[in-house]
Amino acid sequence: MKKPDLGEVIRAAGSTRRAATPLPQPPAPAPALEPAKPRSRTGTRQVAGHFPAEVAWQLRELAVARRTTVQALLAEALNDLFAKHGKPEIAPRE
């Protein structure tokens, strides 16, 4: 004797089992946006270089001693370099 198909028996009996509800889908990731730049940086580009750590510490010490910023010291140094080579002093000072 052949065994009955369990699926058919359940369907014929009228199963009270609920159909599986689909899991909620996670929201689509937001498109990658560039972080907002402060207005003071609009129209500017970063100029950087790699130097020994002592150079960075000495530059910070000089900024503290003169009660100014590293940015202002670098602008002063760049303008001195430009003047030395006959270029206009265009690095903005704070």
PyMOL Python script that loads the backbone (N, CA, C, O; Angstrom):
from pymol import cmd

cmd.read_pdbstr("""\
ATOM      1  N   MET A   1       0.834  -1.178   0.000  1.00  0.00           N
ATOM      2  CA  MET A   1       0.000   0.000   0.000  1.00  0.00           C
ATOM      3  C   MET A   1       0.882   1.246   0.000  1.00  0.00           C
ATOM      4  O   MET A   1       1.848   1.324   0.759  1.00  0.00           O
ATOM      5  N   LYS A   2       0.560   2.197  -0.830  1.00  0.00           N
ATOM      6  CA  LYS A   2       1.330   3.436  -0.984  1.00  0.00           C
ATOM      7  C   LYS A   2       0.928   4.420   0.116  1.00  0.00           C
ATOM      8  O   LYS A   2      -0.249   4.570   0.445  1.00  0.00           O
ATOM      9  N   LYS A   3       1.950   5.087   0.676  1.00  0.00           N
ATOM     10  CA  LYS A   3       1.687   6.081   1.725  1.00  0.00           C
ATOM     11  C   LYS A   3       1.111   7.349   1.088  1.00  0.00           C
ATOM     12  O   LYS A   3       1.529   7.732  -0.005  1.00  0.00           O
ATOM     13  N   PRO A   4       0.161   8.001   1.757  1.00  0.00           N
ATOM     14  CA  PRO A   4      -0.411   9.228   1.206  1.00  0.00           C
ATOM     15  C   PRO A   4       0.606  10.376   1.271  1.00  0.00           C
ATOM     16  O   PRO A   4       1.457  10.415   2.159  1.00  0.00           O
ATOM     17  N   ASP A   5       0.503  11.291   0.334  1.00  0.00           N
ATOM     18  CA  ASP A   5       1.362  12.479   0.306  1.00  0.00           C
ATOM     19  C   ASP A   5       0.927  13.408   1.434  1.00  0.00           C
ATOM     20  O   ASP A   5      -0.231  13.821   1.483  1.00  0.00           O
ATOM     21  N   LEU A   6       1.829  13.735   2.325  1.00  0.00           N
ATOM     22  CA  LEU A   6       1.514  14.539   3.499  1.00  0.00           C
ATOM     23  C   LEU A   6       0.985  15.918   3.102  1.00  0.00           C
ATOM     24  O   LEU A   6       0.061  16.433   3.732  1.00  0.00           O
ATOM     25  N   GLY A   7       1.562  16.510   2.070  1.00  0.00           N
ATOM     26  CA  GLY A   7       1.107  17.822   1.620  1.00  0.00           C
ATOM     27  C   GLY A   7      -0.343  17.791   1.180  1.00  0.00           C
ATOM     28  O   GLY A   7      -1.106  18.710   1.479  1.00  0.00           O
ATOM     29  N   GLU A   8      -0.730  16.732   0.467  1.00  0.00           N
ATOM     30  CA  GLU A   8      -2.114  16.614   0.014  1.00  0.00           C
ATOM     31  C   GLU A   8      -3.052  16.408   1.191  1.00  0.00           C
ATOM     32  O   GLU A   8      -4.151  16.963   1.214  1.00  0.00           O
ATOM     33  N   VAL A   9      -2.630  15.618   2.167  1.00  0.00           N
ATOM     34  CA  VAL A   9      -3.463  15.372   3.350  1.00  0.00           C
ATOM     35  C   VAL A   9      -3.703  16.677   4.093  1.00  0.00           C
ATOM     36  O   VAL A   9      -4.827  16.953   4.512  1.00  0.00           O
ATOM     37  N   ILE A  10      -2.670  17.472   4.260  1.00  0.00           N
ATOM     38  CA  ILE A  10      -2.800  18.736   4.991  1.00  0.00           C
ATOM     39  C   ILE A  10      -3.719  19.688   4.229  1.00  0.00           C
ATOM     40  O   ILE A  10      -4.594  20.318   4.823  1.00  0.00           O
ATOM     41  N   ARG A  11      -3.522  19.793   2.910  1.00  0.00           N
ATOM     42  CA  ARG A  11      -4.377  20.675   2.119  1.00  0.00           C
ATOM     43  C   ARG A  11      -5.832  20.223   2.167  1.00  0.00           C
ATOM     44  O   ARG A  11      -6.737  21.050   2.264  1.00  0.00           O
ATOM     45  N   ALA A  12      -6.055  18.937   2.099  1.00  0.00           N
ATOM     46  CA  ALA A  12      -7.419  18.399   2.127  1.00  0.00           C
ATOM     47  C   ALA A  12      -8.075  18.625   3.479  1.00  0.00           C
ATOM     48  O   ALA A  12      -9.287  18.828   3.554  1.00  0.00           O
ATOM     49  N   ALA A  13      -7.285  18.590   4.548  1.00  0.00           N
ATOM     50  CA  ALA A  13      -7.841  18.769   5.881  1.00  0.00           C
ATOM     51  C   ALA A  13      -8.092  20.235   6.189  1.00  0.00           C
ATOM     52  O   ALA A  13      -8.753  20.547   7.179  1.00  0.00           O
ATOM     53  N   GLY A  14      -7.586  21.134   5.377  1.00  0.00           N
ATOM     54  CA  GLY A  14      -7.789  22.570   5.618  1.00  0.00           C
ATOM     55  C   GLY A  14      -6.917  23.063   6.758  1.00  0.00           C
ATOM     56  O   GLY A  14      -7.417  23.418   7.825  1.00  0.00           O
ATOM     57  N   SER A  15      -5.647  23.084   6.533  1.00  0.00           N
ATOM     58  CA  SER A  15      -4.700  23.489   7.566  1.00  0.00           C
ATOM     59  C   SER A  15      -5.048  24.871   8.115  1.00  0.00           C
ATOM     60  O   SER A  15      -5.474  25.757   7.374  1.00  0.00           O
ATOM     61  N   THR A  16      -4.862  25.038   9.411  1.00  0.00           N
ATOM     62  CA  THR A  16      -5.089  26.335  10.059  1.00  0.00           C
ATOM     63  C   THR A  16      -3.786  27.103  10.241  1.00  0.00           C
ATOM     64  O   THR A  16      -3.766  28.182  10.833  1.00  0.00           O
ATOM     65  N   ARG A  17      -2.728  26.548   9.738  1.00  0.00           N
ATOM     66  CA  ARG A  17      -1.421  27.205   9.845  1.00  0.00           C
ATOM     67  C   ARG A  17      -1.403  28.452   8.964  1.00  0.00           C
ATOM     68  O   ARG A  17      -1.810  28.425   7.803  1.00  0.00           O
ATOM     69  N   ARG A  18      -0.920  29.537   9.550  1.00  0.00           N
ATOM     70  CA  ARG A  18      -0.859  30.784   8.781  1.00  0.00           C
ATOM     71  C   ARG A  18       0.296  30.734   7.792  1.00  0.00           C
ATOM     72  O   ARG A  18       1.330  30.111   8.034  1.00  0.00           O
ATOM     73  N   ALA A  19       0.088  31.397   6.696  1.00  0.00           N
ATOM     74  CA  ALA A  19       1.172  31.509   5.716  1.00  0.00           C
ATOM     75  C   ALA A  19       2.261  32.390   6.315  1.00  0.00           C
ATOM     76  O   ALA A  19       1.979  33.338   7.049  1.00  0.00           O
ATOM     77  N   ALA A  20       3.464  32.074   6.003  1.00  0.00           N
ATOM     78  CA  ALA A  20       4.592  32.853   6.515  1.00  0.00           C
ATOM     79  C   ALA A  20       4.497  34.276   6.002  1.00  0.00           C
ATOM     80  O   ALA A  20       4.292  34.510   4.811  1.00  0.00           O
ATOM     81  N   THR A  21       4.650  35.224   6.917  1.00  0.00           N
ATOM     82  CA  THR A  21       4.643  36.628   6.501  1.00  0.00           C
ATOM     83  C   THR A  21       6.068  37.016   6.151  1.00  0.00           C
ATOM     84  O   THR A  21       7.003  36.694   6.883  1.00  0.00           O
ATOM     85  N   PRO A  22       6.233  37.701   5.041  1.00  0.00           N
ATOM     86  CA  PRO A  22       7.598  38.076   4.661  1.00  0.00           C
ATOM     87  C   PRO A  22       8.180  39.067   5.661  1.00  0.00           C
ATOM     88  O   PRO A  22       7.473  39.919   6.199  1.00  0.00           O
ATOM     89  N   LEU A  23       9.471  38.937   5.896  1.00  0.00           N
ATOM     90  CA  LEU A  23      10.165  39.859   6.792  1.00  0.00           C
ATOM     91  C   LEU A  23      10.242  41.227   6.144  1.00  0.00           C
ATOM     92  O   LEU A  23      10.399  41.332   4.927  1.00  0.00           O
ATOM     93  N   PRO A  24      10.133  42.280   6.948  1.00  0.00           N
ATOM     94  CA  PRO A  24      10.247  43.625   6.353  1.00  0.00           C
ATOM     95  C   PRO A  24      11.647  43.830   5.781  1.00  0.00           C
ATOM     96  O   PRO A  24      12.646  43.431   6.379  1.00  0.00           O
ATOM     97  N   GLN A  25      11.694  44.447   4.637  1.00  0.00           N
ATOM     98  CA  GLN A  25      12.974  44.717   3.974  1.00  0.00           C
ATOM     99  C   GLN A  25      13.611  45.947   4.609  1.00  0.00           C
ATOM    100  O   GLN A  25      12.927  46.931   4.887  1.00  0.00           O
ATOM    101  N   PRO A  26      14.912  45.890   4.835  1.00  0.00           N
ATOM    102  CA  PRO A  26      15.570  47.085   5.385  1.00  0.00           C
ATOM    103  C   PRO A  26      15.498  48.211   4.357  1.00  0.00           C
ATOM    104  O   PRO A  26      15.477  47.948   3.154  1.00  0.00           O
ATOM    105  N   PRO A  27      15.459  49.449   4.812  1.00  0.00           N
ATOM    106  CA  PRO A  27      15.395  50.562   3.863  1.00  0.00           C
ATOM    107  C   PRO A  27      16.646  50.596   2.996  1.00  0.00           C
ATOM    108  O   PRO A  27      17.734  50.211   3.424  1.00  0.00           O
ATOM    109  N   ALA A  28      16.466  51.057   1.789  1.00  0.00           N
ATOM    110  CA  ALA A  28      17.594  51.165   0.862  1.00  0.00           C
ATOM    111  C   ALA A  28      18.593  52.165   1.429  1.00  0.00           C
ATOM    112  O   ALA A  28      18.191  53.186   1.988  1.00  0.00           O
ATOM    113  N   PRO A  29      19.887  51.890   1.296  1.00  0.00           N
ATOM    114  CA  PRO A  29      20.874  52.830   1.828  1.00  0.00           C
ATOM    115  C   PRO A  29      20.776  54.166   1.109  1.00  0.00           C
ATOM    116  O   PRO A  29      20.541  54.232  -0.097  1.00  0.00           O
ATOM    117  N   ALA A  30      20.961  55.217   1.874  1.00  0.00           N
ATOM    118  CA  ALA A  30      20.918  56.559   1.303  1.00  0.00           C
ATOM    119  C   ALA A  30      22.123  56.741   0.389  1.00  0.00           C
ATOM    120  O   ALA A  30      23.186  56.175   0.645  1.00  0.00           O
ATOM    121  N   PRO A  31      21.969  57.517  -0.663  1.00  0.00           N
ATOM    122  CA  PRO A  31      23.120  57.746  -1.542  1.00  0.00           C
ATOM    123  C   PRO A  31      24.234  58.456  -0.775  1.00  0.00           C
ATOM    124  O   PRO A  31      23.979  59.300   0.084  1.00  0.00           O
ATOM    125  N   ALA A  32      25.452  58.101  -1.100  1.00  0.00           N
ATOM    126  CA  ALA A  32      26.607  58.700  -0.418  1.00  0.00           C
ATOM    127  C   ALA A  32      26.684  60.179  -0.756  1.00  0.00           C
ATOM    128  O   ALA A  32      26.710  60.563  -1.925  1.00  0.00           O
ATOM    129  N   LEU A  33      26.721  60.986   0.265  1.00  0.00           N
ATOM    130  CA  LEU A  33      26.820  62.429   0.087  1.00  0.00           C
ATOM    131  C   LEU A  33      28.156  62.898   0.621  1.00  0.00           C
ATOM    132  O   LEU A  33      28.684  62.341   1.583  1.00  0.00           O
ATOM    133  N   GLU A  34      28.694  63.919  -0.003  1.00  0.00           N
ATOM    134  CA  GLU A  34      29.930  64.498   0.505  1.00  0.00           C
ATOM    135  C   GLU A  34      29.602  65.287   1.761  1.00  0.00           C
ATOM    136  O   GLU A  34      28.581  65.972   1.810  1.00  0.00           O
ATOM    137  N   PRO A  35      30.452  65.201   2.776  1.00  0.00           N
ATOM    138  CA  PRO A  35      30.187  65.997   3.962  1.00  0.00           C
ATOM    139  C   PRO A  35      30.212  67.483   3.622  1.00  0.00           C
ATOM    140  O   PRO A  35      30.992  67.926   2.779  1.00  0.00           O
ATOM    141  N   ALA A  36      29.369  68.228   4.273  1.00  0.00           N
ATOM    142  CA  ALA A  36      29.312  69.669   4.016  1.00  0.00           C
ATOM    143  C   ALA A  36      30.615  70.323   4.462  1.00  0.00           C
ATOM    144  O   ALA A  36      31.133  70.026   5.539  1.00  0.00           O
ATOM    145  N   LYS A  37      31.130  71.200   3.637  1.00  0.00           N
ATOM    146  CA  LYS A  37      32.351  71.926   3.985  1.00  0.00           C
ATOM    147  C   LYS A  37      31.965  73.203   4.723  1.00  0.00           C
ATOM    148  O   LYS A  37      30.966  73.838   4.385  1.00  0.00           O
ATOM    149  N   PRO A  38      32.748  73.578   5.723  1.00  0.00           N
ATOM    150  CA  PRO A  38      32.498  74.881   6.338  1.00  0.00           C
ATOM    151  C   PRO A  38      32.649  75.983   5.286  1.00  0.00           C
ATOM    152  O   PRO A  38      33.443  75.852   4.354  1.00  0.00           O
ATOM    153  N   ARG A  39      31.903  77.040   5.435  1.00  0.00           N
ATOM    154  CA  ARG A  39      31.978  78.131   4.446  1.00  0.00           C
ATOM    155  C   ARG A  39      33.380  78.702   4.322  1.00  0.00           C
ATOM    156  O   ARG A  39      33.765  79.194   3.261  1.00  0.00           O
ATOM    157  N   SER A  40      34.147  78.637   5.414  1.00  0.00           N
ATOM    158  CA  SER A  40      35.509  79.172   5.362  1.00  0.00           C
ATOM    159  C   SER A  40      36.396  78.371   4.422  1.00  0.00           C
ATOM    160  O   SER A  40      37.451  78.857   4.011  1.00  0.00           O
ATOM    161  N   ARG A  41      35.992  77.154   4.073  1.00  0.00           N
ATOM    162  CA  ARG A  41      36.813  76.319   3.191  1.00  0.00           C
ATOM    163  C   ARG A  41      36.307  76.307   1.753  1.00  0.00           C
ATOM    164  O   ARG A  41      36.915  75.668   0.894  1.00  0.00           O
ATOM    165  N   THR A  42      35.223  76.990   1.480  1.00  0.00           N
ATOM    166  CA  THR A  42      34.695  77.036   0.127  1.00  0.00           C
ATOM    167  C   THR A  42      35.710  77.719  -0.789  1.00  0.00           C
ATOM    168  O   THR A  42      36.215  78.797  -0.474  1.00  0.00           O
ATOM    169  N   GLY A  43      35.998  77.097  -1.898  1.00  0.00           N
ATOM    170  CA  GLY A  43      36.941  77.666  -2.861  1.00  0.00           C
ATOM    171  C   GLY A  43      38.398  77.497  -2.472  1.00  0.00           C
ATOM    172  O   GLY A  43      39.263  78.164  -3.039  1.00  0.00           O
ATOM    173  N   THR A  44      38.691  76.625  -1.519  1.00  0.00           N
ATOM    174  CA  THR A  44      40.075  76.411  -1.109  1.00  0.00           C
ATOM    175  C   THR A  44      40.478  74.968  -1.376  1.00  0.00           C
ATOM    176  O   THR A  44      39.632  74.104  -1.607  1.00  0.00           O
ATOM    177  N   ARG A  45      41.775  74.723  -1.340  1.00  0.00           N
ATOM    178  CA  ARG A  45      42.336  73.371  -1.471  1.00  0.00           C
ATOM    179  C   ARG A  45      43.359  73.185  -0.372  1.00  0.00           C
ATOM    180  O   ARG A  45      44.054  74.126   0.013  1.00  0.00           O
ATOM    181  N   GLN A  46      43.447  71.963   0.129  1.00  0.00           N
ATOM    182  CA  GLN A  46      44.433  71.675   1.167  1.00  0.00           C
ATOM    183  C   GLN A  46      45.809  71.518   0.530  1.00  0.00           C
ATOM    184  O   GLN A  46      45.951  70.877  -0.511  1.00  0.00           O
ATOM    185  N   VAL A  47      46.814  72.105   1.162  1.00  0.00           N
ATOM    186  CA  VAL A  47      48.206  71.967   0.745  1.00  0.00           C
ATOM    187  C   VAL A  47      48.913  71.296   1.915  1.00  0.00           C
ATOM    188  O   VAL A  47      48.883  71.805   3.035  1.00  0.00           O
ATOM    189  N   ALA A  48      49.545  70.158   1.659  1.00  0.00           N
ATOM    190  CA  ALA A  48      50.125  69.391   2.765  1.00  0.00           C
ATOM    191  C   ALA A  48      51.470  68.800   2.376  1.00  0.00           C
ATOM    192  O   ALA A  48      51.822  68.752   1.197  1.00  0.00           O
ATOM    193  N   GLY A  49      52.209  68.356   3.368  1.00  0.00           N
ATOM    194  CA  GLY A  49      53.483  67.682   3.156  1.00  0.00           C
ATOM    195  C   GLY A  49      53.786  66.816   4.358  1.00  0.00           C
ATOM    196  O   GLY A  49      53.186  66.989   5.419  1.00  0.00           O
ATOM    197  N   HIS A  50      54.707  65.891   4.201  1.00  0.00           N
ATOM    198  CA  HIS A  50      55.107  65.006   5.292  1.00  0.00           C
ATOM    199  C   HIS A  50      56.487  65.422   5.790  1.00  0.00           C
ATOM    200  O   HIS A  50      57.444  65.521   5.022  1.00  0.00           O
ATOM    201  N   PHE A  51      56.562  65.663   7.101  1.00  0.00           N
ATOM    202  CA  PHE A  51      57.800  66.085   7.735  1.00  0.00           C
ATOM    203  C   PHE A  51      57.979  65.294   9.022  1.00  0.00           C
ATOM    204  O   PHE A  51      57.024  64.678   9.495  1.00  0.00           O
ATOM    205  N   PRO A  52      59.184  65.294   9.607  1.00  0.00           N
ATOM    206  CA  PRO A  52      59.379  64.622  10.894  1.00  0.00           C
ATOM    207  C   PRO A  52      58.443  65.225  11.955  1.00  0.00           C
ATOM    208  O   PRO A  52      58.055  66.390  11.868  1.00  0.00           O
ATOM    209  N   ALA A  53      58.094  64.416  12.945  1.00  0.00           N
ATOM    210  CA  ALA A  53      57.182  64.858  14.000  1.00  0.00           C
ATOM    211  C   ALA A  53      57.694  66.107  14.712  1.00  0.00           C
ATOM    212  O   ALA A  53      56.897  66.937  15.150  1.00  0.00           O
ATOM    213  N   GLU A  54      58.995  66.251  14.833  1.00  0.00           N
ATOM    214  CA  GLU A  54      59.568  67.406  15.513  1.00  0.00           C
ATOM    215  C   GLU A  54      59.200  68.711  14.806  1.00  0.00           C
ATOM    216  O   GLU A  54      59.037  69.748  15.449  1.00  0.00           O
ATOM    217  N   VAL A  55      59.073  68.654  13.499  1.00  0.00           N
ATOM    218  CA  VAL A  55      58.696  69.853  12.736  1.00  0.00           C
ATOM    219  C   VAL A  55      57.286  70.288  13.138  1.00  0.00           C
ATOM    220  O   VAL A  55      57.039  71.476  13.345  1.00  0.00           O
ATOM    221  N   ALA A  56      56.373  69.340  13.248  1.00  0.00           N
ATOM    222  CA  ALA A  56      54.998  69.666  13.631  1.00  0.00           C
ATOM    223  C   ALA A  56      54.948  70.244  15.041  1.00  0.00           C
ATOM    224  O   ALA A  56      54.250  71.227  15.292  1.00  0.00           O
ATOM    225  N   TRP A  57      55.698  69.622  15.968  1.00  0.00           N
ATOM    226  CA  TRP A  57      55.694  70.126  17.344  1.00  0.00           C
ATOM    227  C   TRP A  57      56.280  71.529  17.424  1.00  0.00           C
ATOM    228  O   TRP A  57      55.745  72.385  18.128  1.00  0.00           O
ATOM    229  N   GLN A  58      57.366  71.770  16.714  1.00  0.00           N
ATOM    230  CA  GLN A  58      57.993  73.092  16.741  1.00  0.00           C
ATOM    231  C   GLN A  58      57.074  74.141  16.129  1.00  0.00           C
ATOM    232  O   GLN A  58      57.004  75.269  16.617  1.00  0.00           O
ATOM    233  N   LEU A  59      56.379  73.776  15.077  1.00  0.00           N
ATOM    234  CA  LEU A  59      55.435  74.705  14.450  1.00  0.00           C
ATOM    235  C   LEU A  59      54.303  75.052  15.412  1.00  0.00           C
ATOM    236  O   LEU A  59      53.895  76.210  15.504  1.00  0.00           O
ATOM    237  N   ARG A  60      53.793  74.041  16.132  1.00  0.00           N
ATOM    238  CA  ARG A  60      52.734  74.299  17.123  1.00  0.00           C
ATOM    239  C   ARG A  60      53.248  75.175  18.270  1.00  0.00           C
ATOM    240  O   ARG A  60      52.555  76.088  18.719  1.00  0.00           O
ATOM    241  N   GLU A  61      54.464  74.890  18.738  1.00  0.00           N
ATOM    242  CA  GLU A  61      55.047  75.698  19.809  1.00  0.00           C
ATOM    243  C   GLU A  61      55.184  77.154  19.377  1.00  0.00           C
ATOM    244  O   GLU A  61      54.894  78.061  20.157  1.00  0.00           O
ATOM    245  N   LEU A  62      55.618  77.380  18.155  1.00  0.00           N
ATOM    246  CA  LEU A  62      55.763  78.733  17.632  1.00  0.00           C
ATOM    247  C   LEU A  62      54.407  79.427  17.542  1.00  0.00           C
ATOM    248  O   LEU A  62      54.293  80.614  17.848  1.00  0.00           O
ATOM    249  N   ALA A  63      53.382  78.692  17.123  1.00  0.00           N
ATOM    250  CA  ALA A  63      52.037  79.260  17.031  1.00  0.00           C
ATOM    251  C   ALA A  63      51.539  79.678  18.417  1.00  0.00           C
ATOM    252  O   ALA A  63      50.951  80.749  18.566  1.00  0.00           O
ATOM    253  N   VAL A  64      51.769  78.844  19.421  1.00  0.00           N
ATOM    254  CA  VAL A  64      51.347  79.180  20.788  1.00  0.00           C
ATOM    255  C   VAL A  64      52.122  80.395  21.291  1.00  0.00           C
ATOM    256  O   VAL A  64      51.537  81.314  21.863  1.00  0.00           O
ATOM    257  N   ALA A  65      53.427  80.399  21.080  1.00  0.00           N
ATOM    258  CA  ALA A  65      54.264  81.500  21.558  1.00  0.00           C
ATOM    259  C   ALA A  65      53.855  82.825  20.916  1.00  0.00           C
ATOM    260  O   ALA A  65      53.910  83.870  21.564  1.00  0.00           O
ATOM    261  N   ARG A  66      53.450  82.787  19.662  1.00  0.00           N
ATOM    262  CA  ARG A  66      53.063  84.019  18.946  1.00  0.00           C
ATOM    263  C   ARG A  66      51.577  84.299  19.047  1.00  0.00           C
ATOM    264  O   ARG A  66      51.090  85.290  18.502  1.00  0.00           O
ATOM    265  N   ARG A  67      50.838  83.414  19.755  1.00  0.00           N
ATOM    266  CA  ARG A  67      49.383  83.543  19.907  1.00  0.00           C
ATOM    267  C   ARG A  67      48.677  83.666  18.561  1.00  0.00           C
ATOM    268  O   ARG A  67      47.883  84.573  18.315  1.00  0.00           O
ATOM    269  N   THR A  68      49.009  82.707  17.710  1.00  0.00           N
ATOM    270  CA  THR A  68      48.393  82.647  16.387  1.00  0.00           C
ATOM    271  C   THR A  68      48.117  81.188  16.073  1.00  0.00           C
ATOM    272  O   THR A  68      48.190  80.333  16.956  1.00  0.00           O
ATOM    273  N   THR A  69      47.800  80.903  14.822  1.00  0.00           N
ATOM    274  CA  THR A  69      47.504  79.527  14.411  1.00  0.00           C
ATOM    275  C   THR A  69      48.597  78.994  13.496  1.00  0.00           C
ATOM    276  O   THR A  69      49.366  79.754  12.908  1.00  0.00           O
ATOM    277  N   VAL A  70      48.646  77.681  13.392  1.00  0.00           N
ATOM    278  CA  VAL A  70      49.574  77.044  12.456  1.00  0.00           C
ATOM    279  C   VAL A  70      49.227  77.496  11.038  1.00  0.00           C
ATOM    280  O   VAL A  70      50.121  77.724  10.222  1.00  0.00           O
ATOM    281  N   GLN A  71      47.941  77.625  10.745  1.00  0.00           N
ATOM    282  CA  GLN A  71      47.488  78.081   9.417  1.00  0.00           C
ATOM    283  C   GLN A  71      48.092  79.447   9.084  1.00  0.00           C
ATOM    284  O   GLN A  71      48.579  79.663   7.974  1.00  0.00           O
ATOM    285  N   ALA A  72      48.056  80.364  10.052  1.00  0.00           N
ATOM    286  CA  ALA A  72      48.601  81.706   9.819  1.00  0.00           C
ATOM    287  C   ALA A  72      50.107  81.662   9.613  1.00  0.00           C
ATOM    288  O   ALA A  72      50.641  82.376   8.765  1.00  0.00           O
ATOM    289  N   LEU A  73      50.796  80.821  10.391  1.00  0.00           N
ATOM    290  CA  LEU A  73      52.250  80.689  10.212  1.00  0.00           C
ATOM    291  C   LEU A  73      52.581  80.130   8.839  1.00  0.00           C
ATOM    292  O   LEU A  73      53.527  80.584   8.195  1.00  0.00           O
ATOM    293  N   LEU A  74      51.812  79.149   8.386  1.00  0.00           N
ATOM    294  CA  LEU A  74      52.072  78.573   7.065  1.00  0.00           C
ATOM    295  C   LEU A  74      51.787  79.593   5.958  1.00  0.00           C
ATOM    296  O   LEU A  74      52.513  79.646   4.965  1.00  0.00           O
ATOM    297  N   ALA A  75      50.741  80.398   6.122  1.00  0.00           N
ATOM    298  CA  ALA A  75      50.455  81.443   5.126  1.00  0.00           C
ATOM    299  C   ALA A  75      51.610  82.437   5.063  1.00  0.00           C
ATOM    300  O   ALA A  75      52.023  82.850   3.979  1.00  0.00           O
ATOM    301  N   GLU A  76      52.129  82.820   6.231  1.00  0.00           N
ATOM    302  CA  GLU A  76      53.270  83.739   6.278  1.00  0.00           C
ATOM    303  C   GLU A  76      54.484  83.129   5.585  1.00  0.00           C
ATOM    304  O   GLU A  76      55.161  83.806   4.810  1.00  0.00           O
ATOM    305  N   ALA A  77      54.761  81.869   5.855  1.00  0.00           N
ATOM    306  CA  ALA A  77      55.919  81.201   5.250  1.00  0.00           C
ATOM    307  C   ALA A  77      55.752  81.079   3.736  1.00  0.00           C
ATOM    308  O   ALA A  77      56.703  81.294   2.985  1.00  0.00           O
ATOM    309  N   LEU A  78      54.559  80.738   3.296  1.00  0.00           N
ATOM    310  CA  LEU A  78      54.329  80.620   1.850  1.00  0.00           C
ATOM    311  C   LEU A  78      54.474  81.978   1.166  1.00  0.00           C
ATOM    312  O   LEU A  78      55.059  82.063   0.086  1.00  0.00           O
ATOM    313  N   ASN A  79      53.950  83.041   1.778  1.00  0.00           N
ATOM    314  CA  ASN A  79      54.082  84.369   1.182  1.00  0.00           C
ATOM    315  C   ASN A  79      55.543  84.801   1.131  1.00  0.00           C
ATOM    316  O   ASN A  79      55.958  85.451   0.171  1.00  0.00           O
ATOM    317  N   ASP A  80      56.334  84.448   2.156  1.00  0.00           N
ATOM    318  CA  ASP A  80      57.765  84.753   2.126  1.00  0.00           C
ATOM    319  C   ASP A  80      58.444  84.007   0.983  1.00  0.00           C
ATOM    320  O   ASP A  80      59.298  84.565   0.294  1.00  0.00           O
ATOM    321  N   LEU A  81      58.065  82.743   0.781  1.00  0.00           N
ATOM    322  CA  LEU A  81      58.631  81.949  -0.315  1.00  0.00           C
ATOM    323  C   LEU A  81      58.241  82.543  -1.669  1.00  0.00           C
ATOM    324  O   LEU A  81      59.077  82.653  -2.567  1.00  0.00           O
ATOM    325  N   PHE A  82      56.976  82.923  -1.812  1.00  0.00           N
ATOM    326  CA  PHE A  82      56.525  83.529  -3.072  1.00  0.00           C
ATOM    327  C   PHE A  82      57.300  84.818  -3.360  1.00  0.00           C
ATOM    328  O   PHE A  82      57.748  85.036  -4.486  1.00  0.00           O
ATOM    329  N   ALA A  83      57.458  85.670  -2.341  1.00  0.00           N
ATOM    330  CA  ALA A  83      58.182  86.942  -2.519  1.00  0.00           C
ATOM    331  C   ALA A  83      59.629  86.676  -2.919  1.00  0.00           C
ATOM    332  O   ALA A  83      60.175  87.362  -3.782  1.00  0.00           O
ATOM    333  N   LYS A  84      60.239  85.693  -2.300  1.00  0.00           N
ATOM    334  CA  LYS A  84      61.631  85.335  -2.602  1.00  0.00           C
ATOM    335  C   LYS A  84      61.807  84.971  -4.069  1.00  0.00           C
ATOM    336  O   LYS A  84      62.859  85.223  -4.655  1.00  0.00           O
ATOM    337  N   HIS A  85      60.770  84.377  -4.661  1.00  0.00           N
ATOM    338  CA  HIS A  85      60.847  83.939  -6.049  1.00  0.00           C
ATOM    339  C   HIS A  85      60.095  84.863  -7.014  1.00  0.00           C
ATOM    340  O   HIS A  85      59.789  84.477  -8.142  1.00  0.00           O
ATOM    341  N   GLY A  86      59.804  86.075  -6.561  1.00  0.00           N
ATOM    342  CA  GLY A  86      59.190  87.084  -7.431  1.00  0.00           C
ATOM    343  C   GLY A  86      57.737  86.793  -7.773  1.00  0.00           C
ATOM    344  O   GLY A  86      57.260  87.220  -8.825  1.00  0.00           O
ATOM    345  N   LYS A  87      57.042  86.097  -6.936  1.00  0.00           N
ATOM    346  CA  LYS A  87      55.620  85.790  -7.160  1.00  0.00           C
ATOM    347  C   LYS A  87      54.780  86.649  -6.228  1.00  0.00           C
ATOM    348  O   LYS A  87      55.267  87.083  -5.184  1.00  0.00           O
ATOM    349  N   PRO A  88      53.537  86.898  -6.584  1.00  0.00           N
ATOM    350  CA  PRO A  88      52.684  87.683  -5.676  1.00  0.00           C
ATOM    351  C   PRO A  88      52.383  86.921  -4.382  1.00  0.00           C
ATOM    352  O   PRO A  88      52.232  85.699  -4.384  1.00  0.00           O
ATOM    353  N   GLU A  89      52.302  87.654  -3.304  1.00  0.00           N
ATOM    354  CA  GLU A  89      52.005  87.054  -2.001  1.00  0.00           C
ATOM    355  C   GLU A  89      50.490  86.869  -1.907  1.00  0.00           C
ATOM    356  O   GLU A  89      49.766  87.788  -1.527  1.00  0.00           O
ATOM    357  N   ILE A  90      50.023  85.676  -2.257  1.00  0.00           N
ATOM    358  CA  ILE A  90      48.588  85.439  -2.374  1.00  0.00           C
ATOM    359  C   ILE A  90      47.995  84.563  -1.285  1.00  0.00           C
ATOM    360  O   ILE A  90      46.777  84.390  -1.240  1.00  0.00           O
ATOM    361  N   ALA A  91      48.825  83.999  -0.396  1.00  0.00           N
ATOM    362  CA  ALA A  91      48.294  83.163   0.681  1.00  0.00           C
ATOM    363  C   ALA A  91      47.563  84.074   1.667  1.00  0.00           C
ATOM    364  O   ALA A  91      48.174  84.978   2.235  1.00  0.00           O
ATOM    365  N   PRO A  92      46.251  83.846   1.878  1.00  0.00           N
ATOM    366  CA  PRO A  92      45.507  84.739   2.772  1.00  0.00           C
ATOM    367  C   PRO A  92      45.943  84.571   4.221  1.00  0.00           C
ATOM    368  O   PRO A  92      46.139  83.456   4.704  1.00  0.00           O
ATOM    369  N   ARG A  93      46.088  85.684   4.890  1.00  0.00           N
ATOM    370  CA  ARG A  93      46.443  85.683   6.308  1.00  0.00           C
ATOM    371  C   ARG A  93      45.173  85.911   7.104  1.00  0.00           C
ATOM    372  O   ARG A  93      44.263  86.609   6.658  1.00  0.00           O
ATOM    373  N   GLU A  94      45.121  85.318   8.284  1.00  0.00           N
ATOM    374  CA  GLU A  94      43.928  85.450   9.127  1.00  0.00           C
ATOM    375  C   GLU A  94      43.792  86.831   9.691  1.00  0.00           C
ATOM    376  O   GLU A  94      42.841  87.108  10.422  1.00  0.00           O
TER     377      GLU A  94
END
""", "prot")
cmd.dss("prot")
cmd.show_as("cartoon", "prot")
cmd.util.cbc("prot")
cmd.orient("prot")
